[in-house]
Amino acid sequence: KQWYQRRVAITAGIEKEVVEPLMEHMCGCAVGLVSAFKDCNGNITKSDIFELAGAISVPELGGKTVKDFADDILNKIDFETIESVVRMLMEHLCGPNSDGRGKCYSYFYDTASTLMQWFAYSANQKLSGSILGIGDAPETCAKFDIGGFAELSEFIEIVNKVKSELCVKECKDVYEDVLMGCCMGNMVLDKELEGNITKLAKNFETVVHSLGMADFKMDEYIQYYDSTLELVRDPKCDNDVTFEIKECTGEEGSGSNDGKKTGGKGNKNKGGKKKGGGKKKGKGKK
């Protein structure tokens, strides 16, 4: 119990002292910084250092001067789309979490903390006290076949392996709670954000081609991105397990993970006693 309380205190301390100040700064300034850079990037190559190198022709740059080369690269970067992506990400991260406490960046911090502990547990590290995020579900819901993932080489094999780990009836509520909260829904259901990220990936490909790497392609990575989004939106389980992911309502929920089924994640952030605090033995997924 003491170990669990220390873990909660450390997690909450990092969030309060590091994550929250950083994200509050980002929520207020990130879009403005990107916008300011976009508006003034045309003046970058007018600085003294570029003027000094302006007359120097570099063979490795196709005979262009450093200034002309930099101008060419900057002109190819889609700053408008970068600004749009940053704005949408900040809107999602800084919006209220209607499933639980605080803003959505707190949800993602909670999820990352929980997944890190699940990884440690899956790697056979001995844990004393409660396992984060599983509430009163079997502890096997926090244990995954990490070694099996290491043996896979094809992306589709990894996707199918993830599905087999997720599509477990007794763990459904846990995974829906921790991995598919409304803050995640905001991200993965935003088709405009998806389109802009894809557009930005293709723009990155164009910029890389300008650097002389003509064989570089983003198509495969875009396909991975699309497949990952589809996996989170709907794992399409082969059994009768189904998941539901929704967007947030725009209002902050309660600190006890309002409306959720496992009851563990929200309470532990309040420093209170977790529902289903002890490890429960039961029918596992493996």
For each residue, the residues with C-beta under 8 A, 3 or more apart:
1: 4 5 129
2: 5 6
3: 6 7 128 129
4: 1 7 8 128 129 130 277
5: 1 2 8 9 129
6: 2 3 9 10
7: 3 4 10 11 129 132
8: 4 5 11 12 268 271
9: 5 6 12 13 271
10: 6 7 13 14
11: 7 8 14 15 113 268 269
12: 8 9 15 16 269 271
13: 9 10 16 17
14: 10 11 17 18 19
15: 11 12 18 19 20 106 109 269
16: 12 13 19 20
17: 13 14 20 21
18: 14 15 21 22
19: 14 15 16 22 23 105 106 109
20: 15 16 17 23 24 106
21: 17 18 24 25
22: 18 19 25 26
23: 19 20 26 27 93 94 103 105
24: 20 21 27 28
25: 21 22 28 29
26: 22 23 29 30 90 93 94
27: 23 24 30 90 93 94 103 105
28: 24 25 32
29: 25 26 32 33
30: 26 27 33 34 86 90
31: 34 35 83 86 87 90
32: 28 29 35 36
33: 29 30 36 37
34: 30 31 37 38 79 82 83 86
35: 31 32 38 39 83
36: 32 33 39 40
37: 33 34 40 41 79
38: 34 35 41 79 80 82 83
39: 35 36
40: 36 37 43 44
41: 37 38 44 74 77 79
42: 74
43: 40 46 47
44: 40 41 47 50 70 74
45: 50 67 70 71 74
46: 43 50 51
47: 43 44 50 51
48: 51 52
49: 52 53
50: 44 45 46 47 53 54 66 67 70
51: 46 47 48 54 67
52: 48 49
53: 49 50 56 65 66 67
54: 50 51 65 66 67 68
55: 65
56: 53 65 66
57: 61 63 64 65
58: 61 63 64 65 66 69
59: 62 63
60:
61: 57 58 64 65 66 69
62: 59 69 212
63: 57 58 59
64: 57 58 61 68 69 72
65: 53 54 55 56 57 58 61 68 69
66: 50 53 54 56 58 61 69 70
67: 45 50 51 53 54 70 71
68: 54 64 65 71 72
69: 58 61 62 64 65 66 72 73
70: 44 45 50 66 67 73 74
71: 45 67 68 74 75
72: 64 68 69 75 76 210
73: 69 70 76 77 207 210 211
74: 41 42 44 45 70 71 77
75: 71 72
76: 72 73 203 206 207 210
77: 41 73 74 82 203 207
78: 81 82 199 200 203
79: 34 37 38 41 82 83
80: 38 83 84
81: 78 84 85 196 199 200 203
82: 34 38 77 78 79 85 86 200
83: 31 34 35 38 79 80 86 87
84: 80 81 87 88 196
85: 81 82 88 89 193 196 197 200
86: 30 31 34 82 83 89 90
87: 31 83 84 90 91
88: 84 85 91 92 190 192 193 196
89: 85 86 92 93 193
90: 26 27 30 31 86 87 93 94
91: 87 88 94 95
92: 88 89 95 104 183 186 187 190 193
93: 23 26 27 89 90 103 104 105 108 183
94: 23 26 27 90 91 103 104 105
95: 91 92 103 104 183 186 248 250
96: 102 103 104 248 250 251 252 253
97: 100 101 102 103 104 106 107 181 182 183 248 252 253
98: 182 248 249 250 251 252 253 258
99: 107 181 182 183 248 253 257 258 259 260
100: 97 106 107 110 181 253 254 255 256 257 258 260 265 266 269
101: 97 106 252 253 254 255 257 266 269 270
102: 96 97 105 106 107 252
103: 23 27 93 94 95 96 97 106 107 252
104: 92 93 94 95 96 97 107 108 183 186 248
105: 19 23 27 93 94 102 108 109
106: 15 19 20 97 100 101 102 103 109 110 269
107: 97 99 100 102 103 104 110 111 181 183 184
108: 93 104 105 111 112 183 184
109: 15 19 105 106 112 113
110: 100 106 107 113 114 133 178 265 269
111: 107 108 114 115 178 179 181 184
112: 108 109 115 116
113: 11 109 110 116 117 132
114: 110 111 117 118 132 133 178 265
115: 111 112 118 119 178
116: 112 113 119 120
117: 113 114 120 121 127 131 132 133 142
118: 114 115 121 122 131 132 133 142 143 144
119: 115 116 122 123 144 146
120: 116 117 123 125 127
121: 117 118 124 125 127 131 139 142 143
122: 118 119 142 143 144 145 146
123: 119 120 146
124: 121
125: 120 121
126:
127: 117 120 121 131
128: 3 4
129: 1 3 4 5 7
130: 4 264 274 276 277 278 279
131: 117 118 121 127 134 139 142 279
132: 7 113 114 117 118 142 264 265 268
133: 110 114 117 118 142 174 177 178 262 264 265
134: 131 137 138 139 141 142 174 262 264 276
135: 173 174 177 261 262 263 264 274 275 276
136: 262 263 275 276 280
137: 134 141 170 171 173 174 262 276 280
138: 134 141 170 171 280 281 282 283 284 285
139: 121 131 134 142 143 279 280 281 284
140: 143 171 282 284 285 286
141: 134 137 138 168 170 171 174 175 285
142: 117 118 121 122 131 132 133 134 139
143: 118 121 122 139 140 284 286
144: 118 119 122 149 165
145: 122 148 149 161 165 286
146: 119 122 123 149 150
147: 150 151
148: 145 151 152 161
149: 144 145 146 152 158 161
150: 146 147
151: 147 148
152: 148 149 157 158 161
153: 157
154: 157 158
155: 158 159 223 224 227
156: 159 160 227
157: 152 153 154 160 161
158: 149 152 154 155 161 162
159: 155 156 162 163 227 231
160: 156 157 163 164
161: 145 148 149 152 157 158 164 165
162: 158 159 165 166 231 235
163: 159 160 166 167 231 235 236 237 238
164: 160 161 167
165: 144 145 161 162 168 285
166: 162 163 171 175 179 235 237 243
167: 163 164 235 237 238 239 241
168: 141 165 171 172 175 241 285
169: 172 239 240 241
170: 137 138 141 282 283 285
171: 137 138 140 141 166 168 174 175 285
172: 168 169 175 176 241 243
173: 135 137 176 177 261 262
174: 133 134 135 137 141 171 177 178 262
175: 141 166 168 171 172 178 179 180 243
176: 172 173 179 180 243 244 245 261
177: 133 135 173 174 180 181 257 260 261 262 265
178: 110 111 114 115 133 174 175 181 262 265
179: 111 166 175 176 184 232
180: 175 176 177 184 185 232 243 244 245
181: 97 99 100 107 111 177 178 184 185
182: 97 98 99 185 186 245 246 247 248 249
183: 92 93 95 97 99 104 107 108 186 187 248
184: 107 108 111 179 180 181 187 188 232 245
185: 180 181 182 188 189 245 246 247 248
186: 92 95 104 182 183 189 190 247 248
187: 92 183 184 190 193
188: 184 185 229 232 233 245
189: 185 186 233 245 247
190: 88 92 186 187 193 194
191: 194 195
192: 88 195 196
193: 85 88 89 92 187 190 196 197
194: 190 191 197 198 226 229
195: 191 192 198 199
196: 81 84 85 88 192 193 199 200
197: 85 193 194 200 201 225
198: 194 195 201 202 222 225 226
199: 78 81 195 196 202 203
200: 78 81 82 85 196 197 203 204
201: 197 198 204 205 218 221 222 225
202: 198 199 205 206 218 222
203: 76 77 78 81 199 200 206 207
204: 200 201 207 208 218
205: 201 202 208 209 216 217 218
206: 76 202 203 209 210
207: 73 76 77 203 204 210 211
208: 204 205 211 213 216
209: 205 206 212 213 214 216
210: 72 73 76 206 207
211: 73 207 208
212: 62 209
213: 208 209 216
214: 209
215:
216: 205 208 209 213
217: 205 220
218: 201 202 204 205 221 222
219: 222 223
220: 217 223 224
221: 201 218 224 225
222: 198 201 202 218 219 225 226
223: 155 219 220 226 227
224: 155 220 221 227 228
225: 197 198 201 221 222 228 229
226: 194 198 222 223 229 230
227: 155 156 159 223 224 230 231
228: 224 225 231 232
229: 188 194 225 226 232 233
230: 226 227 233 234
231: 159 162 163 227 228 234 235
232: 179 180 184 188 228 229 235 245
233: 188 189 229 230 245
234: 230 231 243 245
235: 162 163 166 167 231 232 243
236: 163
237: 163 166 167 240 241 242 243
238: 163 167
239: 167 169
240: 169 237
241: 167 168 169 172 237
242: 237
243: 166 172 175 176 180 234 235 237
244: 176 180
245: 176 180 182 184 185 188 189 232 233 234
246: 182 185
247: 182 185 186 189
248: 95 96 97 98 99 104 182 183 185 186 251
249: 98 182
250: 95 96 98
251: 96 98 248
252: 96 97 98 101 102 103
253: 96 97 98 99 100 101 257 258 259 266
254: 100 101 257 258 266
255: 100 101 266 267 269 270
256: 100 263 266 267 270
257: 99 100 101 177 253 254 260 262 263 264 265 266 267
258: 98 99 100 253 254 266
259: 99 253
260: 99 100 177 257 263 265 266
261: 135 173 176 177
262: 133 134 135 136 137 173 174 177 178 257 265 275 276
263: 135 136 256 257 260 266 267 274 275 276
264: 130 132 133 134 135 257 267 268 274 275 276
265: 100 110 114 132 133 177 178 257 260 262 268 269
266: 100 101 253 254 255 256 257 258 260 263 269 270
267: 255 256 257 263 264 270 272 273 274 275
268: 8 11 132 264 265 271 272 274
269: 11 12 15 100 101 106 110 255 265 266
270: 101 255 256 266 267
271: 8 9 12 268
272: 267 268
273: 267 277
274: 130 135 263 264 267 268 277
275: 135 136 262 263 264 267
276: 130 134 135 136 137 262 263 264 280
277: 4 130 273 274
278: 130
279: 130 131 139
280: 136 137 138 139 276
281: 138 139
282: 138 140 170
283: 138 170
284: 138 139 140 143
285: 138 140 141 165 168 170 171
286: 140 143 145
